[in-house]
Amino acid sequence: MVEAQQHHNSEVAERRWCVVTGGRGFAARHLVQMLLRLDTFCVRIADLAPSIIFDPSEQSGALGQAFQSGRASYVSADIRDKSQVLKACEGAEVVFHMAAPDSSINNHKLHQSVNVQGTVNVIESCVELKVKRLIYTSSPSVVFDGVNGTLNGDESLPYPTKHNDSYSATKADGEALVIKANGVNGLLTCCVRPSGIFGPGDNLFVPSLVNAARAGKSKFIIGDGNNMYDFTYVENVAHAHICAERALASDGPVALKAAGQAYFITNMEPIKIWEIMALILHGLGYERPKIKVPVSIIMPIAHLVEAIYTVLAPYGMKVLQLTPSRVRLLSCNRTFDCSKANDLLGYSPVVPLKEGLTRTIDSYSHLRAELSRRKDGPSKASIYLGSGRVSDILLWRDKRQTLATMLVLWAIYSYFVVSGHTIITAVSKLVVGASILLFLHAISPVKILGYTIKKVPESKFHLSKGMSHKVALLMTSSWNYAVNGLKSLCCGNEWLAYFKVVFSLILLDLLGAFSLQSLFTLVIPFIFVAFYVYENKEEEIDGLVLSIISIPSRLKSDAEGNIDTKTKTKSE
């Protein structure tokens, strides 16, 4: 028995090891499963969590068995810490670098630290430990400037001078570093750019569609709805990584030719983006998108939403889906040529698009429409308000907090608006009153008539470095945004920027027509009532709005039908 165990241990030690960074991510899990099925490598999963937690299917499946046999292991590693990366990559022959933050999070500091500095740490660790091959998971967004779409683009497309968002910019920087590292100390590298990853286990694409459907937003199409997209089923993404590793592991000119390159990876079946969304939504029992909204109308709204989120995020408002970068992505063409990956890596999809969609829809049976009608999830009104503290106040979830907010607003109204004081006078009186109250509170005894008077600690008046940094960053970014807008206008060719400014000024002019008294007596009470009513009469209001919005489409359809009838009559 002891000899058998020793033989098993020596056999495992002699096997080749690979590392998958971000190994508990969506696509990475599928790659790990595929590597274990192929039985070529022992797999070391590196991720942020202190230990691995198996899903029920994983515990009894190939992954659980691999951990029991020693063919798989887990290491807790933050790629921003080089010492942890060195530990994770020790003894590995291949590193699949898939770790990356959520692309929907608009946090440049996070993206820079993970996608750039983290990638530097991975490269340096591979060079120091004499790892043979490094495959980096990149993105087609590295060549997207946020304005111009791409039809059948190939790898000759350059990086733009300005990217759509910080995620794309930092992924491009990381990709360039990986390509530059090719050949250093014998390390062979390449980058794969999978487009529109989807499949079972995804926590972003399909759940976002379902959330939009439950919030009544899936009815709308941004743009004309004809823009083409390339999607990639997640198993094809994993297969592309395997193909890349095999190409780099080949002897002679094949490996040298494949190394130091970037490759677009798709299902090679372009489809209208709104069509694939419709197929998924319809498969889960939701309404297909059908109301077209021009980009010129939705983009200013997206900028307004982004500005509101910037202000209310510290108060619990969650990241919203309607952002300028997402509007651009949903309204342009994004198709790519995979000929290079086919020629140099031997890649071709192993799962067709139709089969991938069927598997995906089947895996999300728990998100089907009939289950959402049980009202066990957040309401549309709550989702619109960010499902945070703002939502709780306006929807009367916490009545004490709602009444306190209304009391504060009433005090502001009575003190600032009705009194007729100027802002300087009102603020001065407010500061004087607060100073008197604070002084009386400070000099009062600790106990009065048996009641303990809790003193206000000095720390309450201290502004933390983190908050100071946030305030300064918000002011600086707002200033830079305004200056960049002025620079674009000075060039004379940024028509979109011009219309944004005009729209903003018109909106400001309309808002300026409201007096403060009208705001406090009409708008604010309306907000407190409207969202509460909408939450309780959601279906009726949605039906009314949809019928109103669809009037132009019905009129246009009727007009076209009359013209066709007249034309047909004349021809007869």
C-alpha positions, 0 to 999 in steps of 0.5 A: 500500500505504501509502495503504491502511494509512493509510486503515485506521488512520484508519478504526479511529481513527474507530470507537467504542470500548468497554471491558470491565473483567475482560474475561478473565473467564467472562461477559466473554469471551462479551460480548467475542465478541458485541461483535465479532460485532455490529461496533458497537464496537472492544473494549478488554479490561482485566484484571489479567494483564500481557498477553493469552494466547489460547486456541487457539480464540481465536487462530484465531477472531474475537478473534485476527482482531480484534487483527490488524485493530486492532478489539480491544486489551488493556490491563493494569489493576488497577481498584484503581489509578485511574491504570490505570483512567483509562488503560484508559477513555481515549477510550471511549464505553461501559464494561462494568464486569464485573471482580469477585473470585471469589465463593467466596473469603471475603476481605472486604478483597479484596471491599471493595477490588475491588467498592467502591473499584474501582467508585469508580475506574471511576465517577470515571474515566468522569465525568472522561473524559466516558464516555457510558454505564456498565453494571455487572454486579451479582448477585441476591445483593445482595437476599439476606439469607442466610435468606429465599428469593425467589420471582419477586422483582422490583427493588422488593426492598430491600437487606437490613440483613445480607447472606449474605457479604461478596461480596454486601454489597460488590456491593450497595455497588458497585451503589448507587454506580453507580446514584447516579452516573447523570446525573453529567456526562452519564454514564448508568448501569444495573446488570444482575443475572444469576442463576446464570450457566452455560455453556462456559468456566465455571471455577466451577459445573460444575467444582465439581459434577464435583469433588463427584461425584468426591469422592462428595458429589454423592449428597446433596441439601441440604433437600427438593430442591424449591427453585426457581432461575433460571439464565442461559446465559452468552450471554444474559448477554452479550445482556443487556449489549448490550440495556442499552447500546442502551437507554441509547444510545437518544434521548429518554425511552427512555434516561432511563427505562432509566438509573439502574435495576437489572435482574434477568436470567434465562433466564425458565425457573425450574427446581429447582436440584437438577434442573439439577445432576442434568441436568449430572451425568447428562450427564457420566456421574455419579450424580444426587443422591438422598439428602436431608439436612435443612438443620438437620443439615448447617448445624452441620457447615458451621460446623465445616468453616468453623472448621477451614478458618480454622485450617488455611488457613495450612498449605495447606488449600484453600477447601472447598465446604461453607460456611454461605453455600453451604448457604443458597444451595442450600436456598432459592428464588431466582427473579426476574421479568425483566419490567422488563428486557424492558420497558425494555431489550428483553431476552429470552433468545436461547438456551433453557435446554435448548439452553444445557444441551446446549452446556454439557455438550458443552463439558465432555467432558474432565470426563466420568466415564469419564475420571476413572476413570483415577485421574489426578486427586486422590483423594477422601481428598485432596479431603476433607483440602484437598489441601494439607500436611495431606493429604500428611501424613495420606495418607503422601505425604511419609513423612519429613514424616509420621514427623516429625509422628508423632514430634512428637505422640509427644513431646507425648504423652510429655511432657504426657500420660503424665508427669502434669504440669500444663500450666503445669509442662510448658510451663515445663519446655519453655521452660527446656529450649528456652532451654538448648539455644538458649544452648548452640547460640549459644555453640558454635563455628562449626565442631566436628570439621570440621562447620559449625554453622549458627546460627539467625538472629534473623529466625526469632524475629521475628513479621511484621506480616502474621502478627500481623495474621492472628492478631489478626484471627482472635481479633477475628473469633472474639470478634465472632462469639461476641458476635453469637451472644449478642446474637441469643440475647438477642433471644429469637427466633433459634431457629436460633442457639439450636439452633446453641449447643445443638448446639455445647455438646453436641458440646463435652460429648461431646468432653470425655468423651475424655481426652487419653490416649484422644485420643492413643492412639485418635483420632490413630492412627485418623486416620492409618490411616483416611484412608490406608485410605480412599484405597486402598479408596475404592469399597468403602467408598463402596458400604458407606456408601451402602447404610447411608445408604439404609436409611431411604429403602428402609424408608420406600419399602417402608412406603408401598408396603405402605400403598398395597397395603392401601388398594388391596385394601380399595377392591377 
